[in-house]
Amino acid sequence: MSNSNQEKGFATRAVRAGQIRTAENEHSEPIFPTSSYVFDSAEQAAARFNGDEDGNIYSRFTNPTVRTFEQRLASLEDGEVAVATASGMAAILSTFMGLLSAGDHIVSSRSIFGTTRVLFDKYLAKFGLDTDYVALTDINAWQQAIKPNTKALFLETPSNPLNEIADLAALSALAKANDCLLIVDNCFCTPALQKPLTQGADIVVHSATKYIDGQGRCVGGAIVGDKQLVGEEIYGFLRTAGPTMSPFNAWTFLKGLETLELRMQAHSAAALSLAQWLEQQPQVTKVFYAGLPAHPQHELAKQQQSAFGGIIAFEVKGERVGAWKLIDASQWLSITANLGDTKTTITHPATTTHGRLTDEAKAEAGITEGMIRLSVGLENVEDIQADLQHGLDLL
């Protein structure tokens, strides 16, 4: 089944897209753990290196297992091509290094992963890229932040960890009117719940480490878009700089894609149930989950997403002391900053995922000392509630 068979359903493409069987006629996709490839002749080697002939050259930028993962993810995102990278952060780095130049300007949502903001402020700034931050949901703030040298609008939707929802259609129109690229981190929803490219985004980035893997086994990332921007410009950066996905990790992510739709629906159902329960707890002062009718972008989320995802943030009484007390009282929930796992994870964003931000930047992003983030896994919801209750009883 080729990547072009877009008439097939999502679940079918998640299992079949991109696979080309070898002469061994294997049923499961093989892993190609090789650094290099043998050419039939010196002439063929020259043709491959010059780009006159398609084919494998060197696994820094051509590997059959990685290519199968790229083609499958591109199919699921309704994109033309994908480029796989060593991590989600490598995907973001590759996107901006491949497409922007010194003197260019980025407008970014404030509500992004803390390490992404460090990348913008500490490292991309060294190469002459300037970034301004705005409230994700304030379209006027986006408009006012755009300058003549603005080349890209960047955001996560839903945001990490507040579950804010960006209006993709409005931001796409704004980007096009100002000759900017709209770049969307689709990590929290994955293409199983949301397809930004069909809603006007130019490029989608992923941390495959999260839901695409789904079991916390491997680190990887990906960029999806068109043949020119992603297939040439960003791919060219990866070919040269080498933030490359390993074949083994690509194979693991392929297995993750096969169950992605089922898992995302299960994560979403469990998270909605848990968010509704947290709303009723007197020790919880606020719950951030787009599936709740009280969420300010609930209706927008219903329009853009098929479900609301597996991430919940909530605030408890007692600020950091209360949050840490609840986290430490859990008996089996995993205290880790990773997310998207079958196992429920719990963390304190202000001192982990967003810990390197200044107090001012945290305040702008809405990261409070009493906030806790849950990545709801696939355990029984009643058991998750019971473990959280240990901590709630202490507040």
C-alpha positions, 0 to 999 in steps of 0.5 A: 500500500503506497502513501498515495492511497489517501482514499483508505481510512485512517486505521487502514493507513495507520497499519499499511501505509508506506510498507514495501516488502522486500524479496523475503516477503515479510509481513511485519516491516523489517528493521534496516540497521545499516549505516551505508549501502552498496551500489551496483557501479561507480556510475550508480553511486555518482548518480545517487549522490548527485540526485539523478537517481533515487535510492539509498545513500547513507543512513544519516538521511536515507534508511528504508525503515525510517522512510516507511515511518515518514511515509506512514505519518505523512499519510495520516497527517494528510501531508505530502512528505515527512522528515523524521528526526532524533527527537521532538526538539530536533524537529523544531530545530530542523524546521527553523534552521532549514527555513529561516535566516539571520534577521528573520522574526518568529511570533510564538505562542507563550503557551509552549513547552519550556524547552522550546522557549529556551531554544528560541531565546538562548540558541536560535537568538545566537544566529540572529532569529528574534522571537516575540511571544503572545497569548495563544488565543488572542488573535489581535495580539498575533496581528500586532506582533507581526513585523515586516521580517516575520517569517513564521507563526509557531504554536501548540494546540492544545497548549502545554499544559493549560489545554488552550486551543488556537483558532487554526483557521483564523491564524492560517488566514493571518499567516497567509495575509502576512506571507508567514508560515503557520507551524503547529506542534500537533504532539498532544492530539496527533493526527488521530484527533486533529489534522492542522494541515487540513485546517490551514497550517503549513507545517506540523511538527511532532515529538514522536516520543509521546503518543506516536510511540505510546509506551515510553520506549524511544525518543524521536520527532518528525516534521510534516508538510509539502515537498518543497519546504519539508521535502527539500529545505528541511530535509536538506538541513537534516541531510547535512546536520544529521539530527537523524532518527535511528532505524530501530526507533522508526520501527518502534514508532511504526508499531505505535502508529498501528494502534494510535487511533484506538489509544487516543480515543481511550486516553481522551475518554479516560481524561474526560472522566477524570477531569469531570471528577477533579472538578468536583473535588474541594481541594482542586481550585481549577481544572484545565481540560478542553473537554469540559464545557466550562473551558473557554475554547470548548466549542472551538476544540469540538470543531477542530478535534475529534476528541479532547486528548489525554492531558489534564492540568489542575490547580490545588490549594497550598501552591507548591507545597500542596502540589508536591504533597499531592504528587508525593502521596501517589502510590503508583502514578509515575512521577515523570515529565514525559507524557503520552504513555500507557502509564499515567504520569504526574508532574509539577510543570513550574519546576520541571517542564517549565522550570528553566523559564523566568518567573515572569515567563511562567506567569505569562504562560499561566504556569502557577506553583499550585499546578499539576499536569496529568498525562492520563494513561490506559489504567482503570480510571477508578484506580487513578482517582483512588491514587490521586485521592491519597494526596487530595486527602492531605490538602 
